[in-house]
Amino acid sequence: MNLILFLLPASILRFWNEENRYPLATTNTPQSDMAGIRGEEDDVNEGLPKLETTPESTTTSTTFVMRNEDHTLGNALRIVISRNPNVTFCGYSVPHPLESKMHLHIQTKGEEEDETLLPGLKEIMSMCDHLGDVFDEAESEYYISSGR
C-alpha cells in the first residue's frame, strides 16, 4: 500500500492554489526512500515550486513543469486528460533522465487548462484509491481462505 501512496499525485494537489490559478511556491513534501536514486535532485529543487507553468503559456495552451515527477505520473495524466472532450492535445516529456522534472503540455478548445489538470489529478487519485481498496479486499480474502 505504501508504494501506491508514493505514486499518488497528492503532493501536487497540496501545492495548487485554486484562488490564484498558479501553484504555491512551498515544498514540504516528505522525503521518500527513493530520493536521490537519480542523483541529488532533491537538493537542487529545494525551494522551487512543485508545479509551475512556462512563460510562453496561454489560457488554452500551457506547459506545466512538475518537479520530482517522471513517466509514472506523466503517462497516467496524459491518458486521463486526453479523455476530456475539451482537450485537443495532451502530451508529456521528461527533458533529460538526470533532470528530476516532467513537462506536461495541455491544449484545449477554450476551457482553461488548469481546469483540466486538476480534475485529471483527482481522477488519478480516485483510481489509486480504488486500486488500494481492491488490493486490500483481495489480500484479506486470500488470508481468510488460506487460514492464516
Z-matrix of the N, CA and C atoms (Angstrom, degrees):
N
C 1 1.451
C 2 1.527 1 110.81
N 3 1.347 2 117.53 1 -33.99
C 4 1.459 3 119.97 2 179.56
C 5 1.516 4 111.85 3 -63.80
N 6 1.329 5 117.63 4 -34.07
C 7 1.458 6 120.58 5 178.67
C 8 1.527 7 110.23 6 -64.22
N 9 1.335 8 116.77 7 -41.20
C 10 1.461 9 120.33 8 178.85
C 11 1.523 10 109.87 9 -63.13
N 12 1.321 11 117.35 10 -42.59
C 13 1.465 12 120.54 11 179.32
C 14 1.517 13 111.26 12 -64.06
N 15 1.341 14 117.04 13 -33.50
C 16 1.456 15 120.58 14 177.94
C 17 1.524 16 111.48 15 -64.04
N 18 1.329 17 116.63 16 -32.52
C 19 1.453 18 120.99 17 -176.63
C 20 1.527 19 113.17 18 -84.85
N 21 1.327 20 117.86 19 -10.88
C 22 1.462 21 120.61 20 -177.54
C 23 1.523 22 111.89 21 -67.44
N 24 1.305 23 117.43 22 144.06
C 25 1.459 24 120.83 23 177.24
C 26 1.521 25 112.62 24 -85.16
N 27 1.317 26 118.64 25 21.38
C 28 1.460 27 121.22 26 -177.13
C 29 1.522 28 111.33 27 -60.25
N 30 1.310 29 117.49 28 -31.02
C 31 1.456 30 119.47 29 -179.84
C 32 1.527 31 111.07 30 -63.97
N 33 1.321 32 116.67 31 -30.11
C 34 1.460 33 119.54 32 177.76
C 35 1.511 34 110.08 33 -71.90
N 36 1.332 35 116.93 34 -43.53
C 37 1.463 36 119.77 35 -178.91
C 38 1.520 37 111.31 36 -61.41
N 39 1.327 38 117.09 37 -33.35
C 40 1.442 39 120.56 38 -179.00
C 41 1.531 40 111.89 39 -63.43
N 42 1.324 41 117.48 40 -27.29
C 43 1.457 42 121.11 41 -176.92
C 44 1.517 43 113.09 42 -98.51
N 45 1.313 44 117.24 43 3.41
C 46 1.458 45 120.54 44 -178.15
C 47 1.519 46 109.77 45 -82.30
N 48 1.321 47 117.42 46 125.67
C 49 1.453 48 122.18 47 -178.79
C 50 1.512 49 107.82 48 -102.12
N 51 1.329 50 117.45 49 97.41
C 52 1.463 51 121.19 50 -174.04
C 53 1.522 52 112.79 51 -66.55
N 54 1.319 53 118.13 52 -27.42
C 55 1.465 54 120.40 53 -178.73
C 56 1.523 55 111.47 54 -69.99
N 57 1.330 56 117.47 55 -40.57
C 58 1.460 57 121.27 56 -173.92
C 59 1.513 58 114.41 57 -103.38
N 60 1.319 59 117.73 58 -3.16
C 61 1.454 60 124.47 59 179.04
C 62 1.523 61 113.43 60 75.50
N 63 1.308 62 118.70 61 -17.31
C 64 1.454 63 120.86 62 -179.57
C 65 1.516 64 109.92 63 -108.65
N 66 1.317 65 117.65 64 156.56
C 67 1.460 66 120.16 65 -175.73
C 68 1.518 67 112.82 66 -72.83
N 69 1.301 68 114.87 67 156.06
C 70 1.448 69 120.47 68 172.90
C 71 1.516 70 108.05 69 -72.64
N 72 1.296 71 117.10 70 151.65
C 73 1.458 72 120.80 71 -173.47
C 74 1.517 73 112.84 72 -98.58
N 75 1.319 74 118.44 73 23.02
C 76 1.458 75 119.83 74 178.10
C 77 1.516 76 109.03 75 -104.28
N 78 1.303 77 115.23 76 146.45
C 79 1.458 78 119.50 77 177.22
C 80 1.514 79 108.07 78 -128.44
N 81 1.306 80 116.81 79 104.65
C 82 1.460 81 122.35 80 177.60
C 83 1.516 82 110.45 81 -120.62
N 84 1.325 83 117.22 82 33.85
C 85 1.462 84 120.15 83 -177.95
C 86 1.516 85 109.49 84 -74.85
N 87 1.320 86 117.38 85 140.23
C 88 1.464 87 119.92 86 178.91
C 89 1.525 88 110.85 87 -68.40
N 90 1.299 89 116.48 88 148.17
C 91 1.457 90 121.21 89 178.93
C 92 1.519 91 108.94 90 -76.36
N 93 1.298 92 117.45 91 136.22
C 94 1.458 93 120.96 92 179.26
C 95 1.519 94 109.46 93 -97.47
N 96 1.321 95 115.98 94 171.21
C 97 1.457 96 121.33 95 176.87
C 98 1.522 97 110.98 96 -68.10
N 99 1.360 98 116.25 97 -19.33
C 100 1.458 99 120.57 98 -177.06
C 101 1.528 100 112.17 99 -88.17
N 102 1.322 101 118.73 100 -4.96
C 103 1.461 102 121.77 101 -176.04
C 104 1.523 103 109.76 102 -61.24
N 105 1.306 104 115.85 103 137.42
C 106 1.445 105 121.42 104 175.62
C 107 1.514 106 114.89 105 87.22
N 108 1.324 107 119.08 106 0.58
C 109 1.455 108 120.23 107 -178.94
C 110 1.527 109 110.60 108 -64.84
N 111 1.338 110 116.90 109 -40.80
C 112 1.462 111 119.97 110 -179.33
C 113 1.519 112 111.80 111 -87.82
N 114 1.285 113 118.89 112 0.21
C 115 1.454 114 121.49 113 -177.41
C 116 1.515 115 109.00 114 136.64
N 117 1.290 116 116.24 115 -157.11
C 118 1.458 117 121.22 116 -177.61
C 119 1.526 118 110.58 117 -100.80
N 120 1.334 119 117.86 118 44.23
C 121 1.457 120 121.51 119 -176.08
C 122 1.521 121 113.24 120 -64.89
N 123 1.334 122 117.74 121 -28.27
C 124 1.457 123 119.54 122 179.71
C 125 1.522 124 111.14 123 -65.30
N 126 1.343 125 116.80 124 -36.98
C 127 1.453 126 120.19 125 177.33
C 128 1.520 127 111.18 126 -69.40
N 129 1.329 128 116.58 127 -38.28
C 130 1.459 129 121.58 128 -178.75
C 131 1.526 130 110.86 129 -67.45
N 132 1.331 131 117.93 130 -39.95
C 133 1.460 132 122.48 131 -176.18
C 134 1.520 133 113.89 132 -89.38
N 135 1.318 134 118.15 133 0.36
C 136 1.457 135 120.40 134 -178.19
C 137 1.531 136 109.86 135 -63.15
N 138 1.305 137 116.09 136 130.95
C 139 1.457 138 121.36 137 -179.85
C 140 1.519 139 113.45 138 89.16
N 141 1.333 140 117.79 139 -10.46
C 142 1.455 141 121.11 140 178.00
C 143 1.528 142 109.25 141 -90.64
N 144 1.333 143 117.35 142 151.78
C 145 1.471 144 118.64 143 179.01
C 146 1.522 145 111.16 144 -66.83
N 147 1.322 146 115.53 145 147.68
C 148 1.469 147 121.67 146 179.02
C 149 1.527 148 110.50 147 -68.58
N 150 1.333 149 116.52 148 -32.60
C 151 1.457 150 122.10 149 -176.20
C 152 1.516 151 108.86 150 -138.55
N 153 1.325 152 115.96 151 131.18
C 154 1.468 153 120.64 152 176.35
C 155 1.520 154 109.05 153 -150.00
N 156 1.321 155 116.44 154 168.24
C 157 1.462 156 121.04 155 177.52
C 158 1.527 157 109.09 156 -109.13
N 159 1.319 158 115.29 157 158.24
C 160 1.454 159 119.78 158 177.83
C 161 1.525 160 109.73 159 -82.24
N 162 1.326 161 118.75 160 156.41
C 163 1.479 162 121.76 161 -176.78
C 164 1.528 163 114.40 162 -61.64
N 165 1.319 164 118.60 163 -29.93
C 166 1.460 165 120.54 164 -177.45
C 167 1.524 166 113.23 165 -82.97
N 168 1.314 167 117.93 166 6.12
C 169 1.463 168 121.81 167 -178.85
C 170 1.526 169 111.52 168 -69.58
N 171 1.343 170 115.27 169 145.20
C 172 1.460 171 121.98 170 175.04
C 173 1.529 172 107.84 171 -118.94
N 174 1.322 173 117.16 172 -176.08
C 175 1.470 174 119.19 173 -178.35
C 176 1.524 175 112.77 174 -71.38
N 177 1.328 176 117.78 175 -24.60
C 178 1.467 177 119.58 176 -178.94
C 179 1.527 178 113.58 177 -112.18
N 180 1.311 179 118.23 178 -2.76
C 181 1.457 180 121.95 179 179.29
C 182 1.525 181 108.45 180 -144.21
N 183 1.314 182 115.92 181 108.68
C 184 1.464 183 120.06 182 -174.93
C 185 1.512 184 111.13 183 -136.01
N 186 1.322 185 114.46 184 144.85
C 187 1.453 186 121.35 185 170.43
C 188 1.517 187 107.80 186 -110.54
N 189 1.328 188 115.28 187 118.83
C 190 1.460 189 121.70 188 176.65
C 191 1.516 190 108.08 189 -93.22
N 192 1.323 191 116.66 190 137.31
C 193 1.458 192 122.12 191 174.77
C 194 1.523 193 106.82 192 -107.29
N 195 1.334 194 116.11 193 119.77
C 196 1.466 195 122.01 194 -179.16
C 197 1.520 196 107.94 195 -113.40
N 198 1.314 197 115.81 196 118.05
C 199 1.458 198 120.84 197 -179.76
C 200 1.533 199 110.76 198 -83.62
N 201 1.319 200 115.14 199 148.96
C 202 1.468 201 124.23 200 -179.74
C 203 1.527 202 112.24 201 59.01
N 204 1.320 203 116.68 202 33.26
C 205 1.466 204 122.24 203 174.80
C 206 1.518 205 108.01 204 -127.57
N 207 1.337 206 115.73 205 160.59
C 208 1.459 207 119.62 206 -177.90
C 209 1.524 208 110.49 207 -145.47
N 210 1.318 209 117.14 208 -153.04
C 211 1.467 210 122.29 209 -175.16
C 212 1.527 211 113.10 210 -62.19
N 213 1.328 212 117.76 211 -26.86
C 214 1.461 213 120.65 212 -177.93
C 215 1.523 214 110.38 213 -58.12
N 216 1.315 215 117.15 214 -53.56
C 217 1.457 216 121.16 215 179.49
C 218 1.525 217 110.84 216 -77.94
N 219 1.323 218 117.90 217 -36.41
C 220 1.462 219 121.56 218 -176.26
C 221 1.517 220 113.25 219 -59.82
N 222 1.313 221 116.85 220 -48.65
C 223 1.463 222 119.86 221 -178.20
C 224 1.526 223 111.19 222 -69.11
N 225 1.331 224 117.01 223 -38.83
C 226 1.469 225 119.64 224 178.41
C 227 1.530 226 110.43 225 -63.28
N 228 1.329 227 117.67 226 -44.31
C 229 1.463 228 120.52 227 178.08
C 230 1.519 229 111.57 228 -63.74
N 231 1.321 230 116.93 229 -41.28
C 232 1.470 231 120.55 230 -179.86
C 233 1.526 232 110.39 231 -58.44
N 234 1.316 233 116.83 232 -45.47
C 235 1.461 234 120.53 233 -178.13
C 236 1.521 235 111.49 234 -67.10
N 237 1.338 236 116.97 235 -46.75
C 238 1.465 237 120.87 236 -176.62
C 239 1.527 238 111.25 237 -67.31
N 240 1.322 239 117.35 238 -44.65
C 241 1.470 240 120.60 239 -177.38
C 242 1.526 241 111.14 240 -70.42
N 243 1.325 242 117.69 241 -33.01
C 244 1.468 243 120.55 242 179.70
C 245 1.525 244 112.74 243 -63.84
N 246 1.330 245 117.54 244 -22.15
C 247 1.469 246 121.30 245 178.49
C 248 1.524 247 112.56 246 -71.87
N 249 1.327 248 117.57 247 -18.90
C 250 1.468 249 121.69 248 -179.26
C 251 1.528 250 108.67 249 -67.55
N 252 1.342 251 118.37 250 127.23
C 253 1.473 252 120.18 251 -177.77
C 254 1.532 253 113.80 252 -67.05
N 255 1.329 254 118.53 253 -18.19
C 256 1.466 255 121.28 254 178.49
C 257 1.525 256 113.15 255 -86.21
N 258 1.320 257 117.58 256 -2.63
C 259 1.465 258 121.75 257 -178.42
C 260 1.523 259 109.22 258 -96.19
N 261 1.330 260 116.20 259 125.19
C 262 1.469 261 120.24 260 177.16
C 263 1.528 262 111.66 261 -93.51
N 264 1.339 263 117.08 262 -26.63
C 265 1.464 264 120.73 263 178.63
C 266 1.518 265 109.37 264 -153.72
N 267 1.316 266 115.84 265 138.15
C 268 1.458 267 121.50 266 172.15
C 269 1.519 268 107.41 267 -145.42
N 270 1.311 269 116.25 268 124.41
C 271 1.453 270 121.04 269 179.30
C 272 1.512 271 109.88 270 -149.74
N 273 1.308 272 116.23 271 163.84
C 274 1.458 273 119.95 272 178.80
C 275 1.510 274 109.34 273 -137.98
N 276 1.319 275 115.44 274 160.93
C 277 1.455 276 121.04 275 173.82
C 278 1.518 277 108.80 276 -150.22
N 279 1.314 278 114.52 277 151.06
C 280 1.459 279 121.59 278 171.13
C 281 1.526 280 103.71 279 -109.96
N 282 1.344 281 117.43 280 108.96
C 283 1.462 282 120.07 281 -171.81
C 284 1.528 283 114.66 282 -55.08
N 285 1.326 284 117.25 283 -39.49
C 286 1.457 285 120.83 284 -179.96
C 287 1.523 286 107.95 285 -154.76
N 288 1.332 287 117.85 286 140.54
C 289 1.468 288 119.58 287 -177.67
C 290 1.530 289 114.33 288 -59.46
N 291 1.308 290 117.67 289 -26.19
C 292 1.462 291 120.15 290 -179.74
C 293 1.525 292 112.70 291 -87.68
N 294 1.326 293 117.16 292 -11.20
C 295 1.471 294 120.55 293 175.53
C 296 1.516 295 108.05 294 -90.46
N 297 1.295 296 115.64 295 131.75
C 298 1.454 297 120.00 296 -176.85
C 299 1.526 298 110.66 297 -92.76
N 300 1.329 299 115.65 298 61.98
C 301 1.461 300 119.47 299 177.13
C 302 1.519 301 110.07 300 -151.71
N 303 1.326 302 113.84 301 158.63
C 304 1.452 303 121.38 302 -179.45
C 305 1.525 304 107.72 303 -132.08
N 306 1.310 305 117.00 304 141.36
C 307 1.462 306 122.29 305 175.12
C 308 1.523 307 108.35 306 -105.08
N 309 1.325 308 116.48 307 127.98
C 310 1.465 309 121.65 308 176.80
C 311 1.518 310 107.23 309 -118.55
N 312 1.335 311 116.71 310 117.37
C 313 1.459 312 121.06 311 -179.05
C 314 1.527 313 109.28 312 -104.70
N 315 1.337 314 115.43 313 127.32
C 316 1.466 315 121.45 314 179.08
C 317 1.517 316 108.22 315 -125.06
N 318 1.321 317 116.24 316 129.89
C 319 1.460 318 122.51 317 175.61
C 320 1.520 319 107.42 318 -123.66
N 321 1.334 320 116.71 319 129.05
C 322 1.460 321 120.68 320 -175.15
C 323 1.524 322 110.90 321 -120.51
N 324 1.338 323 115.21 322 172.08
C 325 1.464 324 121.96 323 -179.95
C 326 1.520 325 112.21 324 -90.23
N 327 1.292 326 119.50 325 14.14
C 328 1.450 327 121.81 326 179.96
C 329 1.512 328 112.43 327 140.88
N 330 1.312 329 116.95 328 -25.33
C 331 1.458 330 121.60 329 176.12
C 332 1.525 331 108.09 330 -72.87
N 333 1.330 332 116.72 331 139.14
C 334 1.456 333 118.58 332 179.00
C 335 1.521 334 109.48 333 -65.97
N 336 1.329 335 115.22 334 139.31
C 337 1.458 336 120.14 335 -171.93
C 338 1.521 337 113.30 336 -67.60
N 339 1.333 338 118.14 337 -26.61
C 340 1.461 339 117.48 338 177.87
C 341 1.520 340 111.02 339 -71.26
N 342 1.336 341 116.99 340 -21.61
C 343 1.460 342 120.65 341 174.10
C 344 1.527 343 110.55 342 -76.58
N 345 1.309 344 116.92 343 -9.82
C 346 1.454 345 122.75 344 176.33
C 347 1.527 346 110.50 345 -98.22
N 348 1.320 347 117.11 346 -37.06
C 349 1.467 348 121.49 347 -177.71
C 350 1.523 349 111.94 348 -67.07
N 351 1.300 350 118.01 349 -48.07
C 352 1.464 351 120.76 350 -175.89
C 353 1.530 352 112.55 351 -61.95
N 354 1.345 353 120.06 352 -46.48
C 355 1.470 354 118.54 353 175.32
C 356 1.538 355 112.56 354 -62.09
N 357 1.325 356 117.36 355 -33.07
C 358 1.466 357 120.56 356 177.17
C 359 1.523 358 111.40 357 -64.31
N 360 1.326 359 116.44 358 -43.60
C 361 1.461 360 120.53 359 177.09
C 362 1.524 361 111.46 360 -63.38
N 363 1.331 362 115.87 361 -41.49
C 364 1.464 363 119.48 362 179.70
C 365 1.528 364 111.13 363 -66.20
N 366 1.324 365 117.26 364 -35.96
C 367 1.464 366 120.21 365 178.37
C 368 1.531 367 111.23 366 -66.14
N 369 1.322 368 116.53 367 -39.59
C 370 1.463 369 119.87 368 177.41
C 371 1.525 370 109.95 369 -65.09
N 372 1.324 371 117.19 370 -40.81
C 373 1.464 372 119.69 371 177.42
C 374 1.523 373 110.55 372 -61.47
N 375 1.325 374 116.32 373 -40.74
C 376 1.464 375 121.02 374 178.47
C 377 1.530 376 110.88 375 -62.95
N 378 1.333 377 117.01 376 -42.26
C 379 1.466 378 120.96 377 178.15
C 380 1.529 379 110.91 378 -62.58
N 381 1.326 380 116.44 379 -42.34
C 382 1.469 381 120.39 380 179.92
C 383 1.525 382 110.85 381 -66.49
N 384 1.326 383 117.68 382 -39.07
C 385 1.465 384 120.98 383 176.21
C 386 1.522 385 110.28 384 -61.29
N 387 1.335 386 116.52 385 -44.51
C 388 1.464 387 121.06 386 178.84
C 389 1.531 388 110.56 387 -62.15
N 390 1.318 389 116.40 388 -43.68
C 391 1.462 390 120.57 389 179.06
C 392 1.526 391 110.38 390 -60.74
N 393 1.329 392 116.76 391 -42.62
C 394 1.463 393 120.81 392 178.06
C 395 1.517 394 111.95 393 -62.69
N 396 1.336 395 116.64 394 -42.09
C 397 1.468 396 120.70 395 178.95
C 398 1.530 397 111.23 396 -64.05
N 399 1.329 398 116.98 397 -44.57
C 400 1.461 399 121.31 398 179.75
C 401 1.528 400 110.15 399 -63.87
N 402 1.319 401 116.53 400 -41.10
C 403 1.463 402 120.30 401 178.80
C 404 1.520 403 110.90 402 -63.61
N 405 1.335 404 117.32 403 -47.38
C 406 1.469 405 120.83 404 179.60
C 407 1.523 406 111.33 405 -60.11
N 408 1.328 407 116.64 406 -41.07
C 409 1.467 408 121.25 407 179.02
C 410 1.529 409 110.80 408 -64.29
N 411 1.322 410 116.76 409 -44.69
C 412 1.469 411 120.73 410 -179.83
C 413 1.526 412 110.66 411 -67.07
N 414 1.318 413 117.01 412 -37.28
C 415 1.462 414 120.52 413 178.46
C 416 1.531 415 110.25 414 -65.12
N 417 1.329 416 117.37 415 -44.44
C 418 1.469 417 121.08 416 177.91
C 419 1.520 418 111.02 417 -61.85
N 420 1.318 419 116.02 418 -42.91
C 421 1.461 420 121.57 419 179.45
C 422 1.535 421 110.59 420 -61.94
N 423 1.317 422 115.82 421 -40.42
C 424 1.461 423 120.94 422 179.20
C 425 1.526 424 110.52 423 -62.38
N 426 1.325 425 117.46 424 -48.10
C 427 1.457 426 120.89 425 -178.37
C 428 1.523 427 111.78 426 -66.89
N 429 1.315 428 117.49 427 -34.99
C 430 1.469 429 120.66 428 177.94
C 431 1.531 430 109.81 429 -67.34
N 432 1.337 431 116.60 430 -44.90
C 433 1.464 432 119.95 431 -177.58
C 434 1.525 433 112.77 432 -71.69
N 435 1.322 434 118.21 433 -26.77
C 436 1.469 435 120.31 434 179.88
C 437 1.518 436 112.14 435 -90.22
N 438 1.335 437 117.03 436 -4.87
C 439 1.448 438 120.83 437 175.78
C 440 1.519 439 114.40 438 78.15
N 441 1.283 440 117.70 439 24.46
C 442 1.478 441 120.47 440 179.84
C 443 1.487 442 111.51 441 -93.49
